[in-house]
Amino acid sequence: MNPSELLRMVDTIHRDKSIDKEVLFQAIEAALISATKKNFFGEDKQIYVHIDRDTGEIEANCNGEPISPDEIARRISAQTAKQVMIQKIREAECEQVYDEFYSQINQLVVGTVHRFEKEGCTVTLSGIEAFLPRTEQIHIGGGKGGMRGDSYRNGDRIRAVIAEVRKQGSRVKVVLSRIRPVFVTRLFEQEIPEIGDGVIEIKNIARRAGVRSKIAVWSADQRVDCVGACVGMRGTRIKNIVDELDGERIDIVPWSSDPIEFISNALKPAEIEEVILCEMLGRAIVLVSEENLSLAIGRHGQNVYLASKLVGWDIEILTQDELQNQLDQAVAALCTIPGVSQELAESLTGEGFTTYDDLSIIEPDDLMEMSGLSEEEVNAIIEEAERRADQQENQKKLVRDEQM
């Protein structure tokens, strides 16, 4: 192989395929080693091949004995060497594409719709074809059963995030998504300069694609109106994002390190009377007026569901009367467990343990501290609570089976 021709070939492939020259040199060396073993010396031999990166000269040996480049050329057919070399270069190209797109997972990309398939559509990105499955497309109403939200034609430009990158043989499969929460995050970063610049920070996001999203924003600069900046003058900024999401509702709420304040913000537009934190269970009981009950829960429970996801607390919405009835029933039920006094039952319900299932997961040390009982006594209480919780669950299952 002529050294100058070898260098020209490496340079051409480097420019055409954007593959690093060192990767190409290593691929050619590996190809020559493989072909030499296969066609002449045998697989058990230690073959060494090195190409000078500056001159293109080939140095080779077998078990330490020098082999001249002319001898390699005589012993190996050009077709065999070419086939192995092409394979190695394809592997190098695949590896480079994989590394390039793997580093972009969760990043926003813009592509062009190329063709449609039963399972989704193919999108042309820079140099490759990616795939946007139907399951990663927005459906108005949420889920596979909702009305179709995303609607494209060939040639349409589309924005999505890279959700997954994996190797499939000598190819790289890039999977896109428009339903994941990070897609909304990237749209906000692109549309709201203050977020892109780091003046405003997105603390968390909860999303049900095609239905509603809640986004918590915060700024270290107290002079900045986080919500106002995201909405924009006359709602122009948020409108661009809503249009991209096919009309999905977006709630922007101010983040707070105070969980009570944060929970209240997350449940807006409902007016909250009181938030009671049950820290042992990670539960928040939120009290609202009768007029605000349906608003706080939201249509199909969407408002409270997304608020819970956003703040990281299990939120239960109740009126004052509902809470009092729940507490009265809980105290009465817990008092039927041997060893649980009226005082202990009231202490447990005050911490949010209102069911047998709640009590079955309490830490024994916590119950010992609350009750002053021995380890043996609290273990007996927890075991009985677990037995009753299982019994209740079995009864519910029987009822469901009968209704089916």
One Martini backbone bead per residue (centre of mass of N, CA, C, O) as a GRO file, in nm:
protein
  404
    1MET     BB    1   0.092   0.039   0.026
    2ASN     BB    2   0.083   0.357  -0.041
    3PRO     BB    3   0.151   0.610   0.169
    4SER     BB    4   0.015   0.850   0.019
    5GLU     BB    5  -0.256   0.705  -0.030
    6LEU     BB    6  -0.322   0.653   0.263
    7LEU     BB    7  -0.335   0.950   0.352
    8ARG     BB    8  -0.557   1.035   0.151
    9MET     BB    9  -0.774   0.843   0.250
   10VAL     BB   10  -0.790   0.946   0.540
   11ASP     BB   11  -0.858   1.240   0.468
   12THR     BB   12  -1.121   1.187   0.312
   13ILE     BB   13  -1.279   1.042   0.533
   14HIS     BB   14  -1.255   1.264   0.743
   15ARG     BB   15  -1.417   1.476   0.572
   16ASP     BB   16  -1.676   1.306   0.495
   17LYS     BB   17  -1.728   1.160   0.804
   18SER     BB   18  -1.595   1.291   1.064
   19ILE     BB   19  -1.342   1.116   1.133
   20ASP     BB   20  -1.099   1.051   1.318
   21LYS     BB   21  -0.782   0.980   1.229
   22GLU     BB   22  -0.700   0.787   1.456
   23VAL     BB   23  -0.935   0.593   1.410
   24LEU     BB   24  -0.851   0.515   1.123
   25PHE     BB   25  -0.571   0.404   1.179
   26GLN     BB   26  -0.671   0.184   1.377
   27ALA     BB   27  -0.854   0.041   1.170
   28ILE     BB   28  -0.632  -0.035   0.968
   29GLU     BB   29  -0.453  -0.195   1.159
   30ALA     BB   30  -0.673  -0.402   1.236
   31ALA     BB   31  -0.717  -0.503   0.945
   32LEU     BB   32  -0.427  -0.607   0.892
   33ILE     BB   33  -0.415  -0.805   1.125
   34SER     BB   34  -0.659  -0.979   1.048
   35ALA     BB   35  -0.569  -1.052   0.756
   36THR     BB   36  -0.295  -1.177   0.828
   37LYS     BB   37  -0.395  -1.406   1.006
   38LYS     BB   38  -0.604  -1.535   0.806
   39ASN     BB   39  -0.391  -1.558   0.535
   40PHE     BB   40  -0.108  -1.664   0.698
   41PHE     BB   41  -0.021  -1.700   1.019
   42GLY     BB   42  -0.256  -1.696   1.220
   43GLU     BB   43  -0.434  -1.667   1.522
   44ASP     BB   44  -0.173  -1.742   1.721
   45LYS     BB   45  -0.043  -1.487   1.636
   46GLN     BB   46   0.167  -1.200   1.690
   47ILE     BB   47   0.049  -0.905   1.558
   48TYR     BB   48   0.218  -0.608   1.429
   49VAL     BB   49   0.079  -0.273   1.351
   50HIS     BB   50   0.220   0.037   1.213
   51ILE     BB   51   0.131   0.378   1.142
   52ASP     BB   52   0.257   0.656   1.022
   53ARG     BB   53   0.105   0.967   1.057
   54ASP     BB   54   0.305   1.130   0.852
   55THR     BB   55   0.403   0.905   0.615
   56GLY     BB   56   0.253   0.599   0.600
   57GLU     BB   57   0.429   0.398   0.717
   58ILE     BB   58   0.485   0.046   0.757
   59GLU     BB   59   0.492  -0.149   1.060
   60ALA     BB   60   0.591  -0.503   1.107
   61ASN     BB   61   0.513  -0.810   1.304
   62CYS     BB   62   0.599  -1.160   1.403
   63ASN     BB   63   0.685  -1.240   1.699
   64GLY     BB   64   0.915  -0.998   1.640
   65GLU     BB   65   0.924  -1.040   1.334
   66PRO     BB   66   0.976  -0.889   1.060
   67ILE     BB   67   0.754  -0.721   0.821
   68SER     BB   68   0.702  -0.640   0.513
   69PRO     BB   69   0.487  -0.460   0.326
   70ASP     BB   70   0.521  -0.637   0.070
   71GLU     BB   71   0.444  -0.903   0.207
   72ILE     BB   72   0.162  -0.824   0.286
   73ALA     BB   73   0.065  -0.761  -0.005
   74ARG     BB   74   0.115  -1.056  -0.112
   75ARG     BB   75  -0.059  -1.221   0.110
   76ILE     BB   76  -0.286  -1.003   0.069
   77SER     BB   77  -0.573  -0.930  -0.043
   78ALA     BB   78  -0.729  -0.647  -0.136
   79GLN     BB   79  -1.023  -0.734  -0.073
   80THR     BB   80  -0.985  -0.823   0.218
   81ALA     BB   81  -0.872  -0.558   0.329
   82LYS     BB   82  -1.113  -0.385   0.242
   83GLN     BB   83  -1.336  -0.525   0.402
   84VAL     BB   84  -1.215  -0.487   0.683
   85MET     BB   85  -1.185  -0.180   0.666
   86ILE     BB   86  -1.483  -0.110   0.625
   87GLN     BB   87  -1.580  -0.234   0.887
   88LYS     BB   88  -1.406  -0.058   1.080
   89ILE     BB   89  -1.516   0.214   0.982
   90ARG     BB   90  -1.810   0.161   1.053
   91GLU     BB   91  -1.760   0.123   1.353
   92ALA     BB   92  -1.641   0.407   1.396
   93GLU     BB   93  -1.889   0.561   1.296
   94CYS     BB   94  -2.089   0.446   1.498
   95GLU     BB   95  -1.940   0.541   1.752
   96GLN     BB   96  -1.954   0.844   1.688
   97VAL     BB   97  -2.261   0.871   1.671
   98TYR     BB   98  -2.320   0.767   1.950
   99ASP     BB   99  -2.158   0.978   2.112
  100GLU     BB  100  -2.297   1.231   2.003
  101PHE     BB  101  -2.602   1.151   2.093
  102TYR     BB  102  -2.561   1.062   2.388
  103SER     BB  103  -2.476   1.360   2.476
  104GLN     BB  104  -2.799   1.455   2.392
  105ILE     BB  105  -2.957   1.364   2.611
  106ASN     BB  106  -3.231   1.580   2.678
  107GLN     BB  107  -3.209   1.735   2.417
  108LEU     BB  108  -3.280   1.971   2.185
  109VAL     BB  109  -3.428   1.910   1.861
  110VAL     BB  110  -3.419   1.958   1.499
  111GLY     BB  111  -3.638   1.835   1.243
  112THR     BB  112  -3.747   1.620   0.965
  113VAL     BB  113  -4.004   1.486   0.822
  114HIS     BB  114  -3.995   1.182   0.626
  115ARG     BB  115  -4.167   0.930   0.753
  116PHE     BB  116  -4.425   0.681   0.784
  117GLU     BB  117  -4.540   0.466   1.045
  118LYS     BB  118  -4.716   0.274   1.253
  119GLU     BB  119  -4.521   0.352   1.516
  120GLY     BB  120  -4.440   0.624   1.344
  121CYS     BB  121  -4.165   0.855   1.281
  122THR     BB  122  -3.927   0.988   1.066
  123VAL     BB  123  -3.630   1.184   1.151
  124THR     BB  124  -3.423   1.432   1.031
  125LEU     BB  125  -3.106   1.484   1.110
  126SER     BB  126  -2.773   1.525   1.152
  127GLY     BB  127  -2.696   1.251   0.940
  128ILE     BB  128  -2.968   1.120   1.054
  129GLU     BB  129  -3.218   0.886   1.162
  130ALA     BB  130  -3.496   0.925   1.353
  131PHE     BB  131  -3.738   0.825   1.616
  132LEU     BB  132  -4.103   0.879   1.658
  133PRO     BB  133  -4.310   0.753   1.853
  134ARG     BB  134  -4.635   0.737   1.938
  135THR     BB  135  -4.572   0.717   2.254
  136GLU     BB  136  -4.402   1.016   2.211
  137GLN     BB  137  -4.668   1.152   2.148
  138ILE     BB  138  -4.911   1.380   2.147
  139HIS     BB  139  -5.222   1.348   2.337
  140ILE     BB  140  -5.521   1.453   2.363
  141GLY     BB  141  -5.588   1.364   2.706
  142GLY     BB  142  -5.394   1.150   2.713
  143GLY     BB  143  -5.254   0.899   2.603
  144LYS     BB  144  -5.346   0.660   2.368
  145GLY     BB  145  -5.669   0.731   2.382
  146GLY     BB  146  -5.637   0.995   2.281
  147MET     BB  147  -5.633   1.246   2.098
  148ARG     BB  148  -5.470   1.375   1.848
  149GLY     BB  149  -5.209   1.613   1.840
  150ASP     BB  150  -4.998   1.528   1.663
  151SER     BB  151  -4.937   1.674   1.327
  152TYR     BB  152  -4.794   1.556   1.017
  153ARG     BB  153  -4.574   1.622   0.743
  154ASN     BB  154  -4.384   1.606   0.499
  155GLY     BB  155  -4.123   1.842   0.593
  156ASP     BB  156  -4.166   1.896   0.871
  157ARG     BB  157  -4.091   2.068   1.147
  158ILE     BB  158  -3.934   1.939   1.457
  159ARG     BB  159  -3.963   1.911   1.810
  160ALA     BB  160  -3.731   1.746   2.040
  161VAL     BB  161  -3.610   1.488   2.241
  162ILE     BB  162  -3.357   1.289   2.344
  163ALA     BB  163  -3.421   0.965   2.490
  164GLU     BB  164  -3.254   0.753   2.299
  165VAL     BB  165  -2.944   0.550   2.266
  166ARG     BB  166  -2.867   0.282   2.031
  167LYS     BB  167  -2.735  -0.017   1.929
  168GLN     BB  168  -2.775  -0.175   1.585
  169GLY     BB  169  -2.520  -0.303   1.515
  170SER     BB  170  -2.411  -0.072   1.263
  171ARG     BB  171  -2.626   0.100   1.410
  172VAL     BB  172  -2.811   0.396   1.514
  173LYS     BB  173  -3.061   0.456   1.759
  174VAL     BB  174  -3.288   0.735   1.767
  175VAL     BB  175  -3.498   0.854   2.026
  176LEU     BB  176  -3.787   1.039   2.052
  177SER     BB  177  -3.956   1.319   2.241
  178ARG     BB  178  -4.283   1.497   2.358
  179ILE     BB  179  -4.374   1.387   2.673
  180ARG     BB  180  -4.153   1.477   2.843
  181PRO     BB  181  -4.069   1.703   3.079
  182VAL     BB  182  -3.798   1.800   2.942
  183PHE     BB  183  -3.932   1.933   2.697
  184VAL     BB  184  -4.048   2.174   2.851
  185THR     BB  185  -3.786   2.276   2.966
  186ARG     BB  186  -3.650   2.339   2.686
  187LEU     BB  187  -3.862   2.543   2.592
  188PHE     BB  188  -3.814   2.747   2.818
  189GLU     BB  189  -3.511   2.794   2.759
  190GLN     BB  190  -3.573   2.907   2.466
  191GLU     BB  191  -3.814   3.128   2.532
  192ILE     BB  192  -3.664   3.210   2.813
  193PRO     BB  193  -3.399   3.405   2.875
  194GLU     BB  194  -3.377   3.385   3.192
  195ILE     BB  195  -3.329   3.077   3.183
  196GLY     BB  196  -3.089   3.057   2.987
  197ASP     BB  197  -2.917   3.264   3.186
  198GLY     BB  198  -3.002   3.187   3.507
  199VAL     BB  199  -3.206   3.380   3.656
  200ILE     BB  200  -3.400   3.144   3.609
  201GLU     BB  201  -3.530   2.851   3.780
  202ILE     BB  202  -3.605   2.517   3.735
  203LYS     BB  203  -3.706   2.303   3.990
  204ASN     BB  204  -3.981   2.178   3.864
  205ILE     BB  205  -4.178   1.906   3.700
  206ALA     BB  206  -4.517   1.835   3.594
  207ARG     BB  207  -4.666   1.579   3.372
  208ARG     BB  208  -4.947   1.556   3.130
  209ALA     BB  209  -4.959   1.484   2.829
  210GLY     BB  210  -5.207   1.693   2.670
  211VAL     BB  211  -5.307   1.849   2.943
  212ARG     BB  212  -5.079   1.909   3.190
  213SER     BB  213  -4.864   2.154   3.357
  214LYS     BB  214  -4.614   2.196   3.621
  215ILE     BB  215  -4.412   2.486   3.719
  216ALA     BB  216  -4.120   2.556   3.907
  217VAL     BB  217  -4.000   2.879   4.000
  218TRP     BB  218  -3.676   3.062   4.045
  219SER     BB  219  -3.497   3.337   4.219
  220ALA     BB  220  -3.231   3.506   4.366
  221ASP     BB  221  -3.378   3.754   4.249
  222GLN     BB  222  -3.632   3.933   4.404
  223ARG     BB  223  -3.695   4.132   4.152
  224VAL     BB  224  -3.798   3.883   4.009
  225ASP     BB  225  -4.066   3.781   3.802
  226CYS     BB  226  -4.109   3.466   3.727
  227VAL     BB  227  -4.395   3.438   3.614
  228GLY     BB  228  -4.403   3.689   3.432
  229ALA     BB  229  -4.157   3.611   3.252
  230CYS     BB  230  -4.292   3.344   3.140
  231VAL     BB  231  -4.547   3.475   3.017
  232GLY     BB  232  -4.539   3.763   2.937
  233MET     BB  233  -4.649   3.982   2.723
  234ARG     BB  234  -4.965   3.891   2.696
  235GLY     BB  235  -4.861   3.579   2.678
  236THR     BB  236  -4.640   3.522   2.449
  237ARG     BB  237  -4.445   3.307   2.563
  238ILE     BB  238  -4.647   3.083   2.652
  239LYS     BB  239  -4.787   3.051   2.378
  240ASN     BB  240  -4.557   2.914   2.223
  241ILE     BB  241  -4.558   2.660   2.403
  242VAL     BB  242  -4.853   2.577   2.378
  243ASP     BB  243  -4.848   2.540   2.072
  244GLU     BB  244  -4.628   2.314   2.072
  245LEU     BB  245  -4.840   2.144   2.281
  246ASP     BB  246  -5.137   2.156   2.169
  247GLY     BB  247  -5.275   2.321   2.431
  248GLU     BB  248  -5.139   2.276   2.681
  249ARG     BB  249  -5.152   2.322   3.008
  250ILE     BB  250  -4.992   2.593   3.203
  251ASP     BB  251  -4.841   2.598   3.527
  252ILE     BB  252  -4.703   2.874   3.707
  253VAL     BB  253  -4.493   2.844   3.997
  254PRO     BB  254  -4.368   2.936   4.292
  255TRP     BB  255  -4.100   2.858   4.462
  256SER     BB  256  -4.040   2.687   4.788
  257SER     BB  257  -3.884   2.587   5.088
  258ASP     BB  258  -4.170   2.594   5.191
  259PRO     BB  259  -4.401   2.349   5.185
  260ILE     BB  260  -4.661   2.506   5.243
  261GLU     BB  261  -4.626   2.723   5.026
  262PHE     BB  262  -4.579   2.533   4.784
  263ILE     BB  263  -4.847   2.382   4.798
  264SER     BB  264  -5.027   2.629   4.763
  265ASN     BB  265  -4.914   2.709   4.484
  266ALA     BB  266  -4.966   2.431   4.332
  267LEU     BB  267  -5.302   2.458   4.377
  268LYS     BB  268  -5.343   2.657   4.190
  269PRO     BB  269  -5.641   2.848   4.203
  270ALA     BB  270  -5.683   2.750   4.476
  271GLU     BB  271  -5.802   2.804   4.797
  272ILE     BB  272  -5.622   2.790   5.102
  273GLU     BB  273  -5.651   2.729   5.447
  274GLU     BB  274  -5.471   2.453   5.507
  275VAL     BB  275  -5.152   2.293   5.606
  276ILE     BB  276  -5.079   1.949   5.687
  277LEU     BB  277  -4.797   1.787   5.810
  278CYS     BB  278  -4.692   1.436   5.753
  279GLU     BB  279  -4.374   1.342   5.778
  280MET     BB  280  -4.367   1.030   5.818
  281LEU     BB  281  -4.551   0.998   5.532
  282GLY     BB  282  -4.543   1.236   5.321
  283ARG     BB  283  -4.800   1.407   5.405
  284ALA     BB  284  -5.071   1.631   5.289
  285ILE     BB  285  -5.316   1.821   5.442
  286VAL     BB  286  -5.577   1.991   5.266
  287LEU     BB  287  -5.767   2.276   5.334
  288VAL     BB  288  -6.100   2.347   5.215
  289SER     BB  289  -6.356   2.465   5.077
  290GLU     BB  290  -6.635   2.369   4.919
  291GLU     BB  291  -6.585   2.563   4.671
  292ASN     BB  292  -6.266   2.449   4.634
  293LEU     BB  293  -6.259   2.141   4.594
  294SER     BB  294  -6.275   2.091   4.282
  295LEU     BB  295  -6.038   2.283   4.210
  296ALA     BB  296  -5.815   2.135   4.371
  297ILE     BB  297  -5.849   1.860   4.227
  298GLY     BB  298  -5.976   1.853   3.956
  299ARG     BB  299  -5.992   1.718   3.663
  300HIS     BB  300  -5.951   1.396   3.726
  301GLY     BB  301  -5.725   1.493   3.946
  302GLN     BB  302  -5.495   1.679   3.819
  303ASN     BB  303  -5.412   1.896   4.025
  304VAL     BB  304  -5.324   1.709   4.265
  305TYR     BB  305  -5.135   1.523   4.111
  306LEU     BB  306  -4.929   1.741   4.007
  307ALA     BB  307  -4.870   1.870   4.281
  308SER     BB  308  -4.745   1.618   4.409
  309LYS     BB  309  -4.515   1.588   4.203
  310LEU     BB  310  -4.388   1.871   4.243
  311VAL     BB  311  -4.345   1.857   4.578
  312GLY     BB  312  -4.329   1.549   4.708
  313TRP     BB  313  -4.628   1.510   4.809
  314ASP     BB  314  -4.899   1.360   4.961
  315ILE     BB  315  -5.211   1.478   4.861
  316GLU     BB  316  -5.495   1.578   5.066
  317ILE     BB  317  -5.831   1.670   5.008
  318LEU     BB  318  -6.016   1.875   5.248
  319THR     BB  319  -6.246   1.940   5.466
  320GLN     BB  320  -6.319   2.005   5.782
  321ASP     BB  321  -6.540   1.786   5.810
  322GLU     BB  322  -6.384   1.551   5.683
  323LEU     BB  323  -6.150   1.548   5.882
  324GLN     BB  324  -6.311   1.499   6.142
  325ASN     BB  325  -6.438   1.231   6.052
  326GLN     BB  326  -6.170   1.085   5.998
  327LEU     BB  327  -6.058   1.108   6.287
  328ASP     BB  328  -6.285   0.968   6.439
  329GLN     BB  329  -6.265   0.697   6.285
  330ALA     BB  330  -5.964   0.642   6.340
  331VAL     BB  331  -5.969   0.631   6.647
  332ALA     BB  332  -6.175   0.403   6.670
  333ALA     BB  333  -6.013   0.190   6.508
  334LEU     BB  334  -5.737   0.195   6.668
  335CYS     BB  335  -5.865   0.117   6.951
  336THR     BB  336  -5.913  -0.196   6.860
  337ILE     BB  337  -5.622  -0.228   6.912
  338PRO     BB  338  -5.421  -0.390   7.096
  339GLY     BB  339  -5.258  -0.130   7.296
  340VAL     BB  340  -5.449   0.108   7.197
  341SER     BB  341  -5.508   0.409   7.300
  342GLN     BB  342  -5.663   0.703   7.291
  343GLU     BB  343  -5.407   0.875   7.305
  344LEU     BB  344  -5.250   0.725   7.081
  345ALA     BB  345  -5.456   0.758   6.855
  346GLU     BB  346  -5.440   1.069   6.851
  347SER     BB  347  -5.136   1.086   6.789
  348LEU     BB  348  -5.144   0.931   6.521
  349THR     BB  349  -5.349   1.113   6.370
  350GLY     BB  350  -5.173   1.371   6.404
  351GLU     BB  351  -4.948   1.220   6.204
  352GLY     BB  352  -5.149   1.058   5.977
  353PHE     BB  353  -5.254   0.786   6.114
  354THR     BB  354  -5.569   0.659   5.973
  355THR     BB  355  -5.473   0.362   5.909
  356TYR     BB  356  -5.371   0.044   5.896
  357ASP     BB  357  -5.166   0.089   5.671
  358ASP     BB  358  -5.009   0.314   5.804
  359LEU     BB  359  -4.931   0.154   6.069
  360SER     BB  360  -4.773  -0.086   5.921
  361ILE     BB  361  -4.519   0.139   5.843
  362ILE     BB  362  -4.415   0.199   6.101
  363GLU     BB  363  -4.169   0.272   6.309
  364PRO     BB  364  -4.092   0.128   6.600
  365ASP     BB  365  -3.937   0.364   6.729
  366ASP     BB  366  -4.163   0.574   6.694
  367LEU     BB  367  -4.379   0.423   6.858
  368MET     BB  368  -4.219   0.410   7.122
  369GLU     BB  369  -4.195   0.720   7.160
  370MET     BB  370  -4.509   0.781   7.159
  371SER     BB  371  -4.599   0.543   7.385
  372GLY     BB  372  -4.388   0.378   7.583
  373LEU     BB  373  -4.346   0.112   7.468
  374SER     BB  374  -4.246  -0.183   7.391
  375GLU     BB  375  -4.116  -0.367   7.145
  376GLU     BB  376  -4.321  -0.598   7.166
  377GLU     BB  377  -4.580  -0.421   7.160
  378VAL     BB  378  -4.534  -0.271   6.887
  379ASN     BB  379  -4.511  -0.524   6.709
  380ALA     BB  380  -4.801  -0.621   6.765
  381ILE     BB  381  -4.943  -0.373   6.645
  382ILE     BB  382  -4.823  -0.385   6.357
  383GLU     BB  383  -4.919  -0.673   6.288
  384GLU     BB  384  -5.222  -0.613   6.321
  385ALA     BB  385  -5.237  -0.386   6.111
  386GLU     BB  386  -5.143  -0.564   5.873
  387ARG     BB  387  -5.370  -0.772   5.886
  388ARG     BB  388  -5.605  -0.567   5.843
  389ALA     BB  389  -5.507  -0.449   5.574
  390ASP     BB  390  -5.521  -0.718   5.418
  391GLN     BB  391  -5.820  -0.770   5.467
  392GLN     BB  392  -5.926  -0.515   5.325
  393GLU     BB  393  -5.798  -0.572   5.047
  394ASN     BB  394  -5.948  -0.842   4.997
  395GLN     BB  395  -6.233  -0.723   5.005
  396LYS     BB  396  -6.197  -0.527   4.768
  397LYS     BB  397  -6.128  -0.745   4.558
  398LEU     BB  398  -6.397  -0.897   4.572
  399VAL     BB  399  -6.572  -0.660   4.481
  400ARG     BB  400  -6.434  -0.617   4.205
  401ASP     BB  401  -6.489  -0.902   4.094
  402GLU     BB  402  -6.804  -0.885   4.113
  403GLN     BB  403  -6.820  -0.623   3.913
  404MET     BB  404  -6.695  -0.775   3.646
   0.00000   0.00000   0.00000
